[in-house]
Amino acid sequence: MLRVDVAIIGGGLVGASLALALQGEARKRGWRVVLIEPFAPGDGYQPSYDARSTALSYGSRLIYEGLGLWPAIAQQATAIERIHVSDRGRFAAARLSAEQEGVPALGYVVENAWLGHCLWQALDPEVIQWRCPAQVERMEPTTEGYRLTLDDETLIDCSLAILADGGRSSLREQLGISVNQRPYDQTALIANITPERDHAGEAFERFTESGPLALLPLSEKRCALVWTHPSRDVERLLKLDERAFLAELQQAFGYRLGALKQVGARVPYPLVLIEAAEQIRANLVVLGNAAHSLHPIAGQGFNLSLRDVRALADTLSASAAPLGDLATLQRYAGIQAGDQTRTVAFSDQVTRLFSTDQPLLAAGRNLGLLGLELLPPAKRWFARQAMGMGTRGSPQ
Ligand SMILES: Cc1cc2nc3c(=O)[nH]c(=O)nc-3n(C[C@H](O)[C@H](O)[C@H](O)COP(=O)(O)OP(=O)(O)OC[C@H]3O[C@@H](n4cnc5c(N)ncnc54)[C@H](O)[C@@H]3O)c2cc1C
């Protein structure tokens, strides 16, 4: 039996970021924090730190700067200097540039494995206690918090439980927290691509008949591909040999980066918008994908969760009430509610608009892109949303 102040369930990108965000205050106030995770990065398969890359917004860079982690992340981050948004078969395109927005970069692309490595290295084992490999099998409320039962039968009592165990959280279900789910009937296909030409810091978002496609600039002149397809078509794409796959991608993307020469492992991710009906209870916070899981094409999911992390850590640090106090957690939820609503809506609407092949909507989308290009305020609004800086309370 272990008694701690904070138990973070899930050491993925979000759980580990929260542990880091709490580390300073925990050291100062003597909080005992435990982080529970079944897989360590580098130990083969780890769901949060797999072959994917994440587009960190400029706002996320500022948060990691505040946590002192940015210099490490930056060693292997590729700056997005320009974004080119286009629609296959239509003439309009919108171009966003860091220079026009007056920022050093619109965002940064980082491989998840590197981000995980940086996060885990930064955690001080004297302050954040690791239980890894370990899995929480059960959690139940007690009069003073929650009791967790691990798979090795250890019991952990905590004043504040943070549920950061991902979108398919079985513990969320165990606690009776319902979810609103909207399946997109789409699957994202992820792979690293080596094109003939250097990406020169340019990211591409392109809307194709099958669904939105993003090519993000990565280190070693590679690009990270996120290509959404109707789920029924993905098995076929996975079975194509390298040449046939690249030919199909080339046709959808065009020749802006010259010939597409090489493709790495292709991994499918079925897409569904999940929102937990409750994110806080006394002594409990639901965080990250367990709280809201978004379509990846707009690159907002983790960036939003990182803003939640910062707001939660700041709120807990500013409070003199005992950890787990409902009013404090309500304050946190109130701070982030607007940001969450706007970001979920932005991400969902962009995805749905750019996934349609209905002629009227597609024509509207074309006009939208034209409008973005012609109307500086609209473009600025879009750029700030994409940078994770378009919301009140987010870093300026
Ligand atoms: C294809 C794709 C591309 C994406 N690209 C971007 C992007 O460019 N920008 C962006 O902002 N977002 C992006 N996202 C979203 C981003 O990946 C997620 O927001 C992020 O992974 C959420 O992290 P998490 O820690 O909440 O959940 P997860 O990554 O699912 O991690 C959950 C962790 O909990 C652990 N766990 C599970 N069950 C238990 C248990 N019972 N006990 C203890 N631990 C447990 C797991 O092992 C795991 O480590 C993308 C998502 C996808 C699918």
The ligand as a Gaussian input file, in Angstrom:
#p B3LYP/6-31G(d) Opt

LIG

0 1
 C       -2.113000       9.929000     -36.506000
 C       -2.112000      10.984000     -35.469000
 C       -1.373000      12.160000     -35.626000
 C       -1.431000      13.166000     -34.670000
 N       -0.765000      14.346000     -34.886000
 C       -0.900000      15.359000     -34.009000
 C       -0.270000      16.624000     -34.237000
 O        0.421000      16.803000     -35.240000
 N       -0.454000      17.615000     -33.325000
 C       -1.223000      17.440000     -32.212000
 O       -1.370000      18.386000     -31.425000
 N       -1.807000      16.258000     -31.961000
 C       -1.674000      15.218000     -32.826000
 N       -2.265000      14.020000     -32.567000
 C       -2.952000      13.818000     -31.275000
 C       -1.971000      13.308000     -30.218000
 O       -1.302000      12.175000     -30.706000
 C       -2.700000      12.972000     -28.940000
 O       -3.310000      14.158000     -28.492000
 C       -1.763000      12.472000     -27.843000
 O       -1.133000      11.294000     -28.239000
 C       -2.557000      12.201000     -26.590000
 O       -1.693000      11.717000     -25.607000
 P       -2.231000      11.027000     -24.290000
 O       -1.040000      10.924000     -23.423000
 O       -3.458000      11.688000     -23.802000
 O       -2.746000       9.593000     -24.763000
 P       -1.941000       8.345000     -25.313000
 O       -0.925000       8.798000     -26.267000
 O       -2.941000       7.348000     -25.774000
 O       -1.212000       7.780000     -24.012000
 C       -1.917000       7.121000     -22.979000
 C       -0.906000       6.413000     -22.090000
 O       -1.588000       5.762000     -21.034000
 C       -1.048000       4.465000     -20.850000
 N       -2.102000       3.632000     -20.258000
 C       -3.196000       3.123000     -20.867000
 N       -3.949000       2.414000     -19.994000
 C       -3.315000       2.497000     -18.780000
 C       -3.603000       1.989000     -17.483000
 N       -4.692000       1.248000     -17.232000
 N       -2.727000       2.251000     -16.476000
 C       -1.621000       3.025000     -16.700000
 N       -1.322000       3.533000     -17.916000
 C       -2.158000       3.272000     -18.948000
 C       -0.622000       4.034000     -22.259000
 O        0.387000       3.034000     -22.238000
 C       -0.119000       5.337000     -22.850000
 O        1.247000       5.552000     -22.633000
 C       -2.216000      12.990000     -33.507000
 C       -2.933000      11.801000     -33.325000
 C       -2.900000      10.812000     -34.297000
 C       -3.704000       9.555000     -34.100000

